[in-house]
Amino acid sequence: MTERKIPVMIPMLGEEEAQAAAEAVRSGWVAQGPRVAEFERRFASLAGAEHGVAVSSCTTALHLALVLLEVGPGDEVIVPSLSFIATANAVRYVGATPVFADVELATGNLTAETIDAVRTPRTRAVIAVHQGGVPFDTEALRSATTSWGVALVEDAACAAGSTAYGRPVGAGATVAAWSFHPRKVITTGEGGMLTVDDRDWAVRLRRLREHGMNVSAADRHASAQPVLEAYLETAYNYRMTDIQAAVGLVQLDRLAGLVAQRRELAARYQELLAGIDGLVPVRDPAYGQTNFQSFWVLLDSFPVGRDEVLSELAAAGVSARRGIMAAHLEPAYADVTPPPLPATERLTRDSLILPLHHALTEDDQDHVVSVLRKLASS
Ligand SMILES: *Cc1c(COP(=O)(O)O)cnc(C)c1O
């Protein structure tokens, strides 16, 4: 018997990406340059936004979003504890205080109610996450935060290709942050993006990612005349490289196809799992569609505990993962006393993420489901 190995995720990288990266290297322009500019234009258009500002990661994108909004010491920023830890960390980078809010069980997302429950006069902003690609209710959260006079930063790290109210999740966002880490649906190795509609904000973000310079290094080098740059504020080096953007441009061509394929595989998982008691697979919310960046399953009166399910899957060659982490349970946040977070704790304790990627076959899926079916009747 050949040993089966089913990874939880594999990035879809082909010869086209390798060629594009090689061309960037051969061009001699490897730092932020024309390919980054093109990647920004094309990504912004796919995300439903006017401007894209590429950066080194979604973590640095979130940091810059808070700098842009002038959030700082004394301010509170509401975040879901149920998220990759970078969401909460970004708040601490600017010296503000992260305040954890609970999520709803079905989507894993913040709601206007869970935010309102922890809101204080010091709340300056909310970072809402499209959890594992599942869109939060953009209309509800945007209108609630607007009515409270609180800024809404959208952590769309996992959500390229997800939609809400018939539009890409980035459409209509004040500021959204995206990731191109290989664990997401499209990748540039490491990489991130900010999208905004406001032109002045795009200009400021471009400056913040590049040492506060009033003219980009790329524009300076492209000019026939000497250009003397000025440094207008203390800022950062959060640039993306043209090698990464070259890969990203190819990945953009794949995005729609990858999402369509993930949605088909997810629908097949849902069908197969429907016959097993005690498992609740993630689904589209009524107002939108997920890209299924993460296909998670919540154990609900399942006879076997989550960690044992993970071990049994691993023993059968299936690499699954625990569900989304909860920052408030990590040592880095031991000094924070959160309000009760029952749905967050339930999801992080009782859910797991099943393999889903472009190379997953129906046979692989049947194998994954057969392990779960056996455990269900144990
Ligand atoms: C992956 C992820 C991040 C961090 O993205 P990087 O590009 O790796 O910095 C932030 N927020 C969420 C919700 C994520 O899933």
The ligand as an SDF file (V2000), in Angstrom:
LIG
                    3D

 15 15  0  0  0  0  0  0  0  0999 V2000
   -2.7070   35.5160    7.6330 C   0  0  0  0  0  0  0  0  0  0  0  0
   -3.4140   36.5670    8.3790 C   0  0  0  0  0  0  0  0  0  0  0  0
   -2.7990   37.7720    8.7480 C   0  0  0  0  0  0  0  0  0  0  0  0
   -1.3370   38.0180    8.5360 C   0  0  0  0  0  0  0  0  0  0  0  0
   -0.9730   38.0120    7.2050 O   0  0  0  0  0  0  0  0  0  0  0  0
    0.5670   38.1070    6.8130 P   0  0  0  0  0  0  0  0  0  0  0  0
    0.5560   38.4900    5.3740 O   0  0  0  0  0  0  0  0  0  0  0  0
    1.1490   36.7440    7.0420 O   0  0  0  0  0  0  0  0  0  0  0  0
    1.2020   39.1320    7.6740 O   0  0  0  0  0  0  0  0  0  0  0  0
   -3.5590   38.7480    9.3670 C   0  0  0  0  0  0  0  0  0  0  0  0
   -4.8630   38.5470    9.6260 N   0  0  0  0  0  0  0  0  0  0  0  0
   -5.4830   37.4040    9.3270 C   0  0  0  0  0  0  0  0  0  0  0  0
   -6.9360   37.2510    9.6200 C   0  0  0  0  0  0  0  0  0  0  0  0
   -4.7780   36.3640    8.7070 C   0  0  0  0  0  0  0  0  0  0  0  0
   -5.4050   35.2200    8.4200 O   0  0  0  0  0  0  0  0  0  0  0  0
  1  2  1  0
  2  3  1  0
  2 14  2  0
  3  4  1  0
  3 10  2  0
  4  5  1  0
  5  6  1  0
  6  7  2  0
  6  8  1  0
  6  9  1  0
 10 11  1  0
 11 12  2  0
 12 13  1  0
 12 14  1  0
 14 15  1  0
M  END
$$$$
